[in-house]
Amino acid sequence: MKKTLILAAVLTAIVATPAWAEKTAPAGKVFMFLDKFLKVPSAERARMKLAYAVRRDGRPLPNVTATLVEKNGARTPLPVNADGYFERLPTLPQLAGEADVVFDVPSDWKLGTAIDIRPQLNPAADYDARELVATVDESNRAIGKAAGALSFMAPKMTGLIFPKAESGTVIFADGRSAPLPQVKDAPYFRPADHQGAVRVKLTKTPTKVGFYDGKK
């Protein structure tokens, strides 16, 4: 089954996220790659988003208190949820202004961040397949554009996966239908395998929608 796509592992050479050993770290290191992503025109990245998780010893660090501190003294809370993900991210001007992130943890803790690429799709039981295709294609282009000269190393999403949806069916323009392939209870849709699809129907509404990066 597709594991959560972590750029810190897949794009090491582009967005390698180092650990730090203090409570304060530069926002540009905590949120590596975010500035490059935000420089892509918003219309070109509207179908995807980045999510950042705080990690300690490779594990999520939930509900930690974090604050963005700008050079002018302005402070912005950066809430971290129960899964260890930031609920708010810095803006491009804040990143460009060399703001810091202050964590309310012992100064000798070594922390790092992991990055997820997520589609901007709400869980549903019925999708327009053309919207799914556009989500995959446009997201791949946006990540490649953000990666710049290193775009050849960028991860390439091959489709979308629907955890806990149990099963699904893809319907084609000529009326044909076929079952979606799946891993356990997570069916997935890959445009290359279902050219001409017009709808994707799932047995149950998934808990979320994620990018599928599997080869098969």
C-alpha positions in Angstrom: 0.0 0.0 0.0 1.2 3.5 -0.7 2.9 4.9 2.3 2.7 8.6 3.0 4.8 10.4 0.4 7.6 12.1 2.3 9.7 14.4 0.2 12.4 14.4 2.8 13.1 10.8 1.9 12.3 10.9 -1.9 13.8 14.3 -2.7 16.9 14.2 -0.5 19.1 16.1 -2.9 16.5 18.8 -3.4 14.9 19.3 0.0 17.0 17.3 2.5 15.8 18.4 5.9 18.6 18.4 8.4 18.0 17.9 12.1 18.7 20.7 14.5 19.8 20.6 18.1 18.3 23.7 19.5 14.8 25.1 20.3 15.2 27.7 17.6 15.7 26.9 13.9 15.6 29.0 10.7 12.1 28.7 9.1 13.8 28.1 5.8 15.2 24.9 7.2 12.1 23.7 9.0 10.0 24.3 5.9 12.5 23.4 3.2 11.2 23.5 -0.4 8.2 25.6 0.7 9.6 28.8 -0.7 10.2 27.2 -4.1 6.7 25.8 -4.1 5.1 29.1 -3.2 7.0 30.8 -6.0 5.1 28.7 -8.5 2.0 30.7 -9.6 -1.0 29.8 -7.4 -3.1 28.8 -10.4 -0.5 26.2 -11.3 -0.5 24.5 -7.9 -4.1 24.9 -7.0 -4.8 21.1 -7.1 -2.1 20.2 -4.5 -0.6 21.3 -1.2 2.4 20.6 1.0 2.1 19.4 4.6 4.9 19.4 7.1 5.3 17.2 10.1 7.6 17.7 13.1 9.7 14.6 13.8 11.9 13.4 16.7 14.0 10.3 16.2 12.0 9.6 13.0 8.6 9.7 14.8 5.9 12.4 14.7 6.0 14.9 17.6 2.3 15.7 18.3 0.9 18.9 19.8 4.3 20.6 20.3 4.2 24.3 20.7 5.9 26.2 17.8 6.0 29.9 17.1 7.3 31.8 14.0 9.4 34.7 15.1 10.2 37.4 12.5 13.2 39.7 12.5 10.9 42.6 13.5 9.8 40.7 16.6 6.4 39.7 15.2 5.3 36.3 16.5 2.9 33.9 14.8 1.7 30.6 16.4 2.2 27.6 14.3 -0.1 25.0 15.8 0.9 21.3 15.5 -1.9 18.8 15.5 -2.2 15.4 17.1 -0.5 13.7 14.1 2.5 16.0 14.3 1.5 18.2 11.3 1.7 22.0 11.2 -1.8 23.4 10.8 -0.4 26.7 9.5 2.6 27.4 7.3 4.7 30.5 6.9 4.1 32.8 3.9 6.6 33.5 1.2 7.5 37.0 2.6 8.0 35.4 6.1 10.4 32.8 4.6 12.2 35.5 2.6 12.6 37.6 5.8 14.6 34.8 7.4 12.2 34.2 10.3 12.9 31.6 12.9 10.8 28.9 14.4 10.9 28.5 18.2 9.9 25.1 19.7 8.9 24.7 23.3 11.1 21.6 23.8 14.4 20.9 25.6 17.3 22.6 23.8 19.1 19.3 23.4 16.3 17.6 21.4 17.1 16.9 17.8 14.2 17.6 15.5 13.5 17.4 11.8 10.6 17.8 9.4 9.0 15.5 6.9 7.0 16.8 3.9 3.9 15.2 2.4 2.5 16.1 -1.1 -1.3 16.0 -0.8 -4.0 16.5 -3.4 -6.6 19.2 -2.9 -9.5 16.8 -3.2 -12.2 16.2 -0.6 -13.2 12.6 0.3 -16.2 11.6 -1.8 -17.7 8.4 -3.2 -18.0 9.7 -6.8 -15.5 11.6 -8.8 -15.2 13.0 -12.3 -12.3 11.1 -13.6 -11.1 14.0 -15.7 -10.7 16.0 -12.5 -8.6 13.2 -11.1 -6.4 13.1 -14.2 -5.9 16.9 -14.0 -5.0 16.7 -10.3 -2.2 14.2 -11.1 -0.9 16.0 -14.2 -0.9 19.5 -12.8 0.6 18.5 -9.5 3.5 16.7 -11.3 4.1 19.8 -13.3 4.0 22.1 -10.3 6.5 19.9 -8.3 8.8 19.8 -11.3 8.6 23.5 -11.8 9.4 24.1 -8.1 12.3 21.7 -8.3 13.8 23.7 -11.2 17.1 22.2 -12.5 16.6 19.2 -10.3 13.2 18.4 -11.6 14.5 15.1 -13.0 14.8 13.9 -9.4 11.4 15.0 -8.3 8.9 12.3 -7.4 6.3 11.6 -10.0 2.8 10.7 -8.8 1.2 8.1 -11.0 -2.3 8.3 -9.6 -4.5 8.8 -6.6 -5.4 6.4 -3.7 -8.5 6.2 -1.6 -7.9 4.7 1.9 -10.8 2.8 3.5 -13.0 3.1 0.4 -13.0 -0.8 0.3 -13.4 -1.0 -3.5 -14.2 1.0 -6.6 -15.3 1.1 -10.2 -14.0 3.2 -13.1 -16.6 4.0 -15.9 -15.5 4.8 -19.4 -17.2 7.1 -22.0 -18.5 4.1 -24.0 -20.3 2.7 -21.0 -17.8 0.1 -20.1 -16.7 -0.3 -16.5 -13.9 -2.0 -14.7 -12.9 -2.6 -11.0 -10.2 -0.3 -9.6 -7.0 -2.0 -8.6 -6.4 -1.8 -4.9 -4.1 -2.6 -2.0 -6.0 -4.0 0.9 -9.0 -1.7 1.4 -7.5 1.2 -0.6 -8.5 1.3 -4.3 -6.4 3.5 -6.5 -6.8 5.2 -9.9 -4.0 5.6 -12.4 -4.7 7.7 -15.5 -2.2 5.7 -17.6 -4.2 2.5 -16.8 -7.7 4.0 -17.4 -7.5 6.2 -20.5 -10.9 7.5 -21.5 -12.4 7.2 -18.0 -15.2 9.6 -17.2 -16.1 8.6 -13.6 -14.7 6.9 -10.6 -17.2 5.4 -8.1 -16.2 4.1 -4.7 -18.0 1.6 -2.4 -17.4 3.9 0.6 -16.3 7.5 1.0 -12.5 7.3 1.8 -11.0 8.7 4.9 -8.8 10.9 2.7 -7.4 11.1 -0.7 -3.7 10.7 -1.3 -1.3 10.6 -4.2 -0.4 7.1 -5.4 3.3 6.6 -6.2 3.4 2.9 -6.9 4.7 1.4 -10.0 2.1 -1.3 -10.3 
